[in-house]
């Protein structure tokens, strides 16, 4: 029963946070969900599918009777290029989503400040309590966009490093000295 109460409390806290941050916070949450969906897809690919794909490419290459001619080098280059496309798939999208997160945070800051200025215009600027909602709608999305971007930067750097390492290993394994 305690776990159910904890779960309900956590859901309420998330709802309160999302309400305090305004509508732009939902957009940031969607961007972060997409970002981490692609990150997890790449992690799963590197851990489960890549080795099978590399094995198939290596087997195909090793079955060639001749690996020294110009045409063999072109076939090798094509195999490496095709695998590099698979290895680097979604990395540009991860980088683009990472770059969008702080921009959406900035959009949230601007919309929150517009709300603050609107309250100031209506009340004459003396009601701090009325302005607090706009200030939270200005600062929470900014913070959320930065947190999402930081997580994306670290994940993207890790995945780029893995992709580079795997690409180099593939080139080293496909020897052209038949």
Number of C-alpha atoms within 10 A of each C-alpha: 6 7 8 9 10 11 12 12 12 12 12 12 12 12 12 11 15 18 15 20 26 21 15 24 25 14 17 26 17 13 20 24 13 15 26 19 13 18 21 13 14 24 16 12 15 16 10 11 12 17 13 10 14 19 12 12 20 17 12 11 21 15 10 10 9 13 19 12 12 9 11 17 14 11 14 20 14 12 19 19 14 12 19 18 11 15 22 17 16 16 18 12 15 24 18 13 22 26 18 18 28 22 17 21 27 20 18 29 25 18 20 27 20 16 20 23 17 15 20 16 11 10 13 10 14 11 12 13 8 15 20 16 19 24 21 21 28 27 19 22 34 26 18 21 28 21 16 25 25 16 15 23 17 12 20 20 14 13 20 17 12 17 20 14 11 20 18 13 12 19 16 10 12 20 15 16 8 13
